[in-house]
Amino acid sequence: MTRRTKSEWTEAAAQAAPNGACVIDGKRVPAASGETYASVNPATGAAIVEVSAGAQEDVNRAVAAARRAFDTGPWRRMRPRERGQRLIRLGELIEHHGPELSLLETLDIGKPVRYTTRVDLDQAQYTFRWYGELADKLYDEMAPTGPDVVGLVRREPLGVVGAITPWNFPMMIAAWKLAPALVMGNSVVLKPADQSPLTALRLAELALEAGVPPGVFNVVPGSGPGAGAPLALHPDVDAIAFTGSTEVGKQLLSYAGQSNMKRVSLETGGKTPNILFEDVPDLDFALRAVGFSVFWNSGEMCVAGSRLLVQAGIYDQVVDRLAAVAASWQPGDPLDPATKAGPVIDTAQHDKVMSYIARGHEQGARLICGGHKALTESGGYFVEPTVFADVDNSMAIARDEIFGPVLGVIPFKTEAEAVAIANDTHYGLSAALWTSDLSRAHRVSQALQAGTVWVNNFDQADMTAPFGGFKQSGFGGKDKSKYAVDKYTNLKTTWINIGKGGRRSDA
Ligand code: NAD
């Protein structure tokens, strides 16, 4: 994508005219109630566009369209290669519409264009291409039984999948759900976060252009209780694929129990421990990674390394250097390609982050830098990158997922103590450790209760490796990689008698 200047992005933002209507059965339609809500730019506090406030009736229409498409439409009956080619085409269209989609994401969530162009857009297009290529490389199996009977083990699509997604990586996480669900032949109804519906709605249009038949991919924007709950409670939805908070994840489990015991897969919160041992191989590199781990995306990351555990011998030195690390993540205008940090998503999140900063003070943590609102004249929801030292793991800033640019530094003396502190959380999404000792790297990474462990790096990731959490960070299948298809398929066993020895019928 051609690089644009700040004034070019600002000009494009002034021209942007996104469409906030639902996409149901291949058409743009308003909510049945006619109600809308304003999608707000978190960098300015100004409304971008009125978005359809989807509710029960819209969910009913979308689920009916998805069911029709699944039961009688061509999508699941296509050869896998044909489905795959259409998903690859969708990846190409996403790339082709890169500037438009990156801008929509930046306006909707305040993430700097520097990253919506490089990360969100790139990941979204690549995800569809990757699963498109996987389409005809997944084989079913034959059970190793005996000569008289054939036991076939086949993957079948589930049917209608409801996807419910968060606002921190709207396009990328939607792609992580959609691509493996669609490639296996399912239909999808996507409920994006109320704060960030714009790229999801545009993706549904591009999918139609790529040849995904009407009804296969529908988007109903709206609030969690208004549109998400009716989707999760719907008796004709076969599975819910969710990324969001642990609290809402628990509600979804209950909705499944109250309705049709639909499958639920949950990618939820985190409170990642990032452990710096005294033998950290390259402290300069590690400290840059510390800054990235918690200040990138304004700290609005499920994997944010918000608990920095530092061994006693390097504790003072590390704490002394963290103000400079934080200074390189001062927020600015997201439309400026030089900006590395934007605002947090909305006023509620802004107030939440500020209240955790107040609790850090109250509970006795030592403020090293930050702690205030920033760029208040912009009308947006900016917070200074904030570092607290001398944090105890029992403090609220160490226990709760703040989802903002707030780092807590926790001292420790021994390896055993570091592991105990790291695991003392109900989350288990990810963890990182820095050491030159190979044995320790293996020992500690085995002891950490987390779905992903990084050794001497932070946030290494690739579509080839699964992503998902332990403990209350989620379960029910992983995102990314070939493992993601597990949560969008049922395994069916078929026994075919081919000889005289039909053992069971003799019994
Ligand atoms: P959230 O749980 O508030 O909302 C997520 C989605 O659920 C939104 O679409 C929302 O509208 C919907 N929702 C809310 N209440 C609902 C209800 N009662 N019924 C059905 N749907 C409902 O989360 P968020 O604030 O959008 O995102 C932040 C959270 O997401 C953090 O906890 C973060 O850790 C988590 N997250 C996890 C991962 C991961 O892969 N593990 C990735 C990104 C974000």
Residues whose N, C-alpha, C, O or C-beta is under 5 A from the ligand:
A	BS01	NAD	I164 T165 P166 W167 K191 P192 A193 D194 G222 S223 G224 P225 G228 A229 A232 T243 G244 S245 T246 V248 Q251 E267 T268 G269 G270 M301 C302 S473
